[in-house]
Amino acid sequence: MTKMSQKTKFRVTFLAIVFIISIVAFVSTTVSYVSQIVNNNKEIEKLKLTYNDKLTEEENLKSEISRLQDPEYMAKYAREKYLYSKNGEIIIKIEE
């Protein structure tokens, strides 16, 4: 076998080091991106749950608005919530 010259050994070593550094940088970047994707997916799931809660709350509020347009319900609500009374009616508040 022929011996490698000093220059050739240096070139091979230099290229091996550059190759190893490139692979480490690539793996590091890939792991970072995968971690970011996982975190984004968790955030998306959390936001979907919040969105569904807000949709439910919106439906409840729309229902409440439609019920409050009924004069009988509005009068009952005012009597219960704000202790209003009809003429001649006595209100007794019981603490729970």
N, C-alpha and C positions, 0 to 999 in steps of 0.2 A: 504494500500500500504506500501511496505517496503521502508525504507529510504536508499538512496545510501550512501555508505561509502565515506569518504574523498578521499581515493585512487581512487575509481571508478569515482568520479566527476572530479578529476584531469586528469585521463586517457581520459574521454570523451571530456573534454575541450581541452586537448592537441591534440587529434585526430581531433577534429573539426577545430582547428587553422591550423594544418598541411594540412588538406583537403582544406580549404579556400585558403591557400597560394599556394597550388598545382594548384588549378583552376585558380587563378589570373595569375600565371606564364604561364599556358597553353594558356589562352586567350591572354595574352600579346604577346607571341611568335607567335600565330596564326595570330593576327592582323599585326604583323611585317612582316611575310611572305606574307600575302595577299597584303600588301602595296608594298612590293618589286616586287611581280608578276605584279601588275598593272603598276608600273614604268617600268618594263622590257617590257611589252606589248606596252607601249607608245613609248619606244625607238625602238622597232622592227618596228613599223609603220613608225616612222621617218626615220629609215635606209632603209626601203623598198622604200619610196619616193625618197630618195637620190640615191638608186641603180637604180631606173627607170630613174631618170634624167641623171645619168651617162651612162646608156645604150643608151638613146636618143642622148646624146652628142657623144658617140662612133660611132653611126650610121651616124651622121652628119659629123664627121671627116673622116670616111671611104668614104663617098660620096664625100667629098671635095678632098680626095686623088685621087680617080678615075677621078674626073673632072680635077685635075691639071696634070694628065698624058696626057691630050689632049692638043696638042701644041697651038691650036687656043684659047682655054679657058685660058691657062697659059699666053699667050701674052696679052689677054684682061685684065686679072687679074693684071698683072704687070703694064699695062698702067693706070688702074684705081687706084690701091693701091699705087704704087710707082712713078707715074707720068713719066713713060718711054714713049718714042714716037718712031714712025717709022721714017725712013728717010724722011725729008721734011715735017714732021708733026709739028704743033705748038700747045703747051699746054697752055691753059689759065685756071688758078685755080680760082674758084669763092668761096669765103668764105660764109658760110651759117649763 
